[in-house]
Amino acid sequence: MRSASTTLRRICGRHSSPASICSQYRTLATFVERDIVILRQKSNQDNIIVSKPLNPANKINTHKGDISHADIIGKSPRDLVTSSAGHDYRIHTITLAEYVSMTRRLVTPIYPADANLIVSLFDLHSSRADEAEKIEILEAGTGHGALTLHLSRAIHGANTQCPKPAPVSEGTDDLSATEQESTDEQTECDDAVTAWKASRKAVIHTIDISPKYSKHAAKVVAGFRHGLYADNIDFHVGDASAWIKSEHARRDSEEPFLTHAFLDLPATHDHLSAVASALKNDGILIVFNPSITQILDSIQKIKREDISLFLDQTLELGNNGSSGGKPWDLRAVKPRASIKAQTTEHSSDSAQSSGSEAPSETPQELNQAITRDPAQTLKEIKPEDSDWTYVCRPKVGERITGGGFLGIFRKMNNPVRP
């Protein structure tokens, strides 16, 4: 039996666009059509221009004169190109960080520093080995597609290359034998691509409630390096919880299938139960919220509905991605006054029943009740306990910069029940 990669090469090789294949492996010795480049004015490095995909028939209009795309194609990175007004611009390869920050946006992107932090928190390790666990990541809230691209880059090594089939010729009536053979091969190629997608070792399911945003994000992803990372991603439109339910039905199984999940939604806590049902044991869920109180909403929801997740850590992001993640102390505690009152009441009851004075709780024991393991403390809160409150404060030692909060949760198969 032929391997999937052999079949794809035999069937799809001549139907694939050379630019789309070679761009994945070529070093950018020279710029070719459909590349996106950055131009910096030689005399003013702050004057930055991001080109559209290069096309020999197009040009870039600037207040310093026009620059033809044809003059850029064939040049190497850091070469100079001269505008029609005689001003020199240096050509640069656009990085992923520059691309997601400078491309046209409909929503605010997750900035590169924050996206890199999120990817590192997922601790992704991809492999093509048959015995390797398949990586399936849910990103709810596609937005601009910035984090989508960073995640796809992280898992890209797990998947083999998928050649793109050539577009089907219009007007298939009265085809010659050669044309009919070509059409049959293209149909077989499409089937092979479908089979390749089903055999991927790593995939990102990204979903957005807005068709407009999802379409724009797909365009953003396809525009970077000729769609280098696009094949790792499946775009969906709709509600995250509804998609998880439909995915369980499609797979005809209630078994968890996600290894990681990221939620960037207005009401994150409403989707925790559905995500937990799809997340594998010890899988990581990261929620992004503008305020710390929204992270608390998720914690309270988890406790109230006994969802099999626990809070691993809470981080504060910096403005415009300037911070590497500031840790916060977020846990449930019972105030000392409440503990003393309960201790006094318990001592009184014990004295009346036994006729002897009960030993009082030491200050060290009272302090231990507050500084104990926060994850365990959260598990022990009962809904009827009204004396519990929440510690919600940044940990000392670093400057607060603001910018949003990450709640990092983990799935546990056997939650500790109070």
C-alpha positions in Angstrom: 0.0 0.0 0.0 1.3 3.4 -0.9 1.9 5.9 1.8 -0.3 9.0 1.9 2.7 11.3 1.1 3.6 9.1 -2.0 0.1 9.2 -3.3 -0.1 12.9 -2.9 3.1 13.4 -4.7 2.1 11.1 -7.6 -1.4 12.6 -8.0 -1.1 16.2 -6.9 2.5 17.1 -7.9 1.8 18.6 -11.3 -1.4 20.3 -10.1 0.3 22.2 -7.4 1.4 25.8 -7.7 5.3 26.0 -7.8 5.3 29.2 -5.8 3.0 27.8 -3.1 5.2 24.7 -2.7 8.7 26.3 -3.0 7.8 29.2 -0.7 7.6 26.7 2.2 11.2 25.6 1.8 13.1 28.2 -0.3 15.3 30.7 1.4 14.2 34.2 0.5 17.1 34.8 -1.8 14.9 36.9 -4.1 11.4 38.2 -3.9 8.8 36.6 -6.1 5.2 37.3 -7.0 2.7 37.2 -4.1 5.4 38.0 -1.5 4.6 40.7 1.0 7.5 43.0 1.8 8.4 45.9 4.0 9.9 49.1 2.6 11.8 51.5 4.8 12.9 54.8 3.4 16.7 55.0 3.4 16.9 58.5 4.8 14.1 57.9 7.4 13.9 54.5 8.9 10.6 55.4 10.6 8.9 55.7 7.3 7.6 52.1 6.9 5.5 50.8 4.1 3.9 47.3 4.0 3.2 46.1 0.5 0.3 44.2 -0.9 1.1 40.8 -2.5 3.6 41.6 -5.2 2.1 41.7 -8.7 4.1 43.1 -11.7 1.2 45.1 -12.9 0.7 47.0 -9.6 2.6 49.8 -7.8 2.9 51.4 -4.4 1.8 55.0 -4.2 3.7 57.1 -1.6 4.1 60.8 -0.9 7.7 60.3 -2.0 6.7 58.9 -5.4 5.5 55.6 -6.8 7.3 52.2 -6.5 6.5 49.5 -9.1 6.1 46.0 -7.8 8.0 44.9 -10.9 11.1 46.7 -9.5 10.9 44.7 -6.3 10.4 41.3 -7.8 13.7 39.6 -8.4 15.6 41.7 -5.8 17.0 40.3 -2.5 16.3 41.4 1.1 18.0 44.7 2.0 18.4 45.7 -1.7 17.4 49.3 -2.6 14.5 50.3 -4.8 14.0 53.9 -6.1 10.7 55.6 -6.3 9.6 57.7 -9.2 10.5 60.8 -7.3 14.1 59.6 -6.8 13.8 58.5 -3.1 15.5 55.2 -2.1 13.8 52.5 -0.1 15.3 49.4 1.4 13.4 46.2 1.0 12.9 43.9 4.0 11.4 40.4 4.5 8.3 40.8 6.7 8.5 38.8 9.9 5.4 37.1 11.5 5.4 39.7 14.3 5.5 42.6 11.8 2.9 40.9 9.6 0.2 40.5 12.3 0.9 43.9 13.7 0.9 45.9 10.5 -1.7 44.1 8.3 -5.1 45.6 7.9 -7.3 44.7 10.9 -11.0 44.7 11.7 -10.4 43.9 15.4 -7.5 44.4 17.8 -5.0 41.6 17.4 -3.3 39.7 20.2 0.1 41.3 20.0 3.2 39.2 19.2 4.7 39.2 22.7 1.5 38.1 24.2 0.9 35.5 21.5 4.4 34.1 22.1 3.7 33.9 25.8 0.4 32.0 25.2 2.1 29.6 22.9 4.8 28.9 25.5 2.2 28.4 28.2 0.7 25.6 26.1 4.1 23.9 26.1 3.6 22.5 22.6 5.8 19.6 21.3 4.9 18.4 17.8 6.0 15.2 16.1 5.2 13.3 13.0 5.8 10.0 14.7 3.0 7.5 14.5 3.0 7.0 18.3 2.8 10.7 19.0 -0.4 12.1 20.5 -2.4 14.1 18.0 -2.6 17.8 18.9 -6.0 19.4 18.6 -6.3 23.0 19.7 -9.5 25.0 20.0 -9.2 28.7 19.6 -12.6 30.4 20.4 -12.5 34.0 19.2 -10.5 34.0 16.0 -10.4 37.7 15.7 -7.6 39.0 13.5 -5.9 35.6 13.2 -2.7 36.7 15.0 -2.7 34.0 17.7 -4.0 31.5 15.1 -0.8 32.1 13.0 1.5 31.8 16.0 -0.2 28.5 17.1 0.0 27.1 13.6 3.7 27.9 13.4 4.3 26.1 16.7 2.6 22.9 15.4 3.7 23.1 11.8 6.4 20.5 12.1 3.9 17.7 13.0 2.3 17.8 9.5 3.6 16.8 6.1 3.2 19.2 3.2 -0.2 19.3 1.5 0.0 20.3 -2.2 -2.8 22.6 -3.4 -4.8 21.2 -6.3 -5.2 23.4 -9.4 -8.6 25.0 -10.0 -11.1 23.0 -11.9 -11.5 24.1 -15.6 -14.9 25.6 -16.4 -17.0 24.1 -19.1 -16.5 20.3 -18.8 -18.8 19.4 -21.7 -17.3 17.5 -24.6 -14.0 17.1 -23.0 -11.2 15.4 -24.9 -9.6 12.3 -23.5 -6.6 14.3 -22.2 -8.9 16.8 -20.5 -11.1 14.1 -19.0 -8.0 12.4 -17.6 -6.9 15.6 -16.1 -10.3 16.2 -14.5 -10.3 12.6 -13.1 -6.8 13.1 -11.6 -7.9 16.4 -10.0 -10.9 14.7 -8.4 -8.5 12.0 -7.1 -6.2 14.8 -5.9 -9.1 16.5 -4.0 -9.9 13.2 -2.3 -6.2 12.7 -1.4 -6.1 16.2 0.2 -9.3 15.4 2.1 -7.6 12.2 3.4 -4.5 14.2 4.3 -6.5 16.6 6.4 -8.0 13.7 8.3 -4.5 12.3 8.9 -3.0 15.5 10.3 -1.0 15.0 13.5 -1.8 18.6 14.6 -4.7 20.8 13.8 -6.2 24.1 15.1 -9.9 24.5 15.2 -10.5 28.2 15.3 -14.1 29.6 15.6 -15.6 33.0 15.6 -19.2 34.1 16.0 -18.8 36.7 13.2 -18.5 35.4 9.6 -16.9 38.7 8.6 -14.1 38.4 11.1 -13.6 34.7 10.3 -13.3 35.4 6.6 -10.9 38.2 7.2 -8.7 36.1 9.5 -8.6 33.3 6.9 -7.4 35.9 4.4 -4.7 37.1 6.9 -3.5 33.6 7.5 -3.4 32.8 3.8 -1.5 36.0 3.1 1.6 35.1 5.2 4.4 33.3 3.2 2.0 32.1 0.5 -0.2 30.4 3.1 2.6 28.5 4.7 0.7 27.7 7.9 -2.9 27.8 6.5 -3.3 24.0 6.0 -2.9 23.3 9.8 -6.1 25.4 10.5 -9.8 24.7 10.2 -12.0 27.8 10.3 -15.5 27.7 11.7 -18.2 30.2 12.3 -20.7 29.9 15.2 -20.9 29.4 19.0 -18.0 27.6 20.6 -20.1 25.4 22.9 -22.5 24.5 20.0 -19.4 23.6 17.9 -18.1 21.3 20.6 -21.5 19.5 20.8 -21.6 19.1 17.0 -18.1 17.8 16.9 -18.9 15.1 19.5 -21.8 14.1 17.3 -19.7 14.1 14.2 -17.1 11.9 15.8 -19.9 9.8 17.3 -18.2 9.8 20.6 -18.3 11.7 23.9 -14.6 11.1 24.5 -12.4 14.2 25.0 -10.5 15.2 21.8 -8.9 18.5 22.6 -5.4 18.7 24.0 -5.5 22.5 24.4 -8.0 25.3 24.3 -8.0 29.1 24.3 -11.0 31.3 25.0 -11.1 35.0 24.1 -14.9 35.6 24.4 -17.1 38.1 26.2 -18.7 35.5 28.4 -15.9 33.0 28.8 -17.5 31.3 31.9 -20.5 30.3 29.8 -18.4 27.9 27.8 -16.3 26.3 30.5 -18.5 23.2 30.9 -18.5 22.4 27.2 -14.8 23.0 26.8 -14.0 20.8 29.9 -16.1 18.0 28.3 -13.9 18.1 25.2 -10.5 18.6 26.9 -8.3 15.6 27.7 -7.0 14.9 31.1 -4.3 17.4 32.2 -5.1 19.5 29.0 -4.5 23.2 29.3 -7.3 25.8 29.0 -6.2 29.4 28.8 -8.9 32.2 29.1 -8.2 35.8 28.1 -10.2 38.5 29.8 -9.8 42.3 30.1 -10.4 42.3 33.8 -9.4 40.2 36.8 -13.1 39.9 37.9 -13.9 38.0 34.8 -11.3 35.4 35.8 -13.1 35.2 39.1 -16.4 34.6 37.3 -14.8 31.6 35.7 -13.5 30.3 39.1 -16.9 30.7 40.7 -18.6 28.9 37.8 -16.2 26.0 38.0 -16.8 25.6 41.8 -20.6 26.2 41.6 -21.1 23.6 38.8 -18.3 21.2 39.9 -16.6 21.5 36.5 -13.4 19.3 36.3 -11.0 22.2 35.9 -8.6 23.8 38.4 -6.7 27.1 38.3 -3.0 26.7 37.7 -1.9 30.3 37.6 -3.1 33.8 36.7 -1.0 36.2 34.7 -1.4 39.9 33.8 -0.4 41.0 30.3 1.3 44.2 29.5 0.2 47.1 27.3 0.7 46.4 23.6 2.5 43.2 24.4 5.3 44.8 26.4 5.1 42.4 29.3 6.0 38.8 29.6 3.2 38.0 32.0 2.9 39.3 35.6 1.7 36.7 38.1 -1.3 37.4 40.3 -2.4 35.8 43.6 -5.9 34.7 43.0 -7.5 32.4 45.6 -10.3 31.8 48.0 -9.7 32.4 51.7 -11.7 32.6 54.9 -10.9 35.9 56.9 -9.2 35.5 60.3 -12.2 37.2 62.0 -14.5 34.5 60.6 -12.1 31.7 61.6 -11.9 33.2 65.2 -15.6 33.5 65.5 -16.1 29.8 64.4 -13.3 28.7 66.7 -14.9 30.5 69.6 -18.3 29.1 68.8 -16.8 25.6 68.5 -14.9 26.0 71.8 -18.0 27.1 73.6 -20.0 24.1 72.3 -17.2 21.8 73.2 -16.9 23.2 76.7 -20.7 22.9 77.3 -20.7 19.3 76.1 -17.5 18.0 77.8 -17.2 20.4 80.7 -13.6 21.3 79.8 -12.1 24.2 77.9 -11.2 23.5 74.3 -7.7 24.4 73.1 -7.6 27.7 71.1 -6.2 27.9 67.5 -2.7 29.5 67.4 -1.9 32.5 65.1 0.3 30.2 63.1 -2.6 27.9 62.4 -4.8 30.8 61.5 -2.3 32.1 59.0 -1.8 28.6 57.5 -5.6 28.6 56.8 -5.1 31.6 54.6 -1.8 30.8 52.9 -2.5 27.2 52.0 -2.4 25.8 48.5 -4.8 28.1 46.5 -6.0 25.3 44.2 -6.9 23.1 47.1 -8.6 26.0 48.9 -10.8 26.7 45.9 -11.9 23.1 45.8 -13.0 23.2 49.5 -15.4 26.1 49.2 -19.0 25.0 49.6 -21.7 27.0 47.9 -23.4 27.5 51.2 -20.3 28.9 52.8 -20.9 32.6 53.1 -17.7 33.4 55.0 -15.3 32.8 52.1 -13.9 35.7 50.2 -11.3 36.0 47.4 -7.7 37.2 47.4 -7.2 39.2 44.2 -3.9 41.0 44.1 -0.7 41.2 42.0 2.3 39.5 43.4 5.1 41.8 44.5 8.4 42.4 42.8 7.3 43.6 39.3 5.7 46.7 37.9 2.0 46.6 36.9 1.5 47.5 33.3 -2.1 46.4 32.5 -3.4 45.0 29.3 -5.5 42.0 30.2 -5.4 38.8 32.2 -4.8 35.1 31.4 -6.3 32.4 33.5 -4.5 29.1 33.0 -6.6 26.1 33.9 -6.0 22.4 33.7 -8.4 19.5 33.2 -8.6 16.9 36.0 -10.4 13.6 35.6 -11.2 13.1 39.2 -12.0 16.4 40.9 -11.8 16.6 44.7 -15.3 16.9 46.0 -15.9 18.8 49.2 
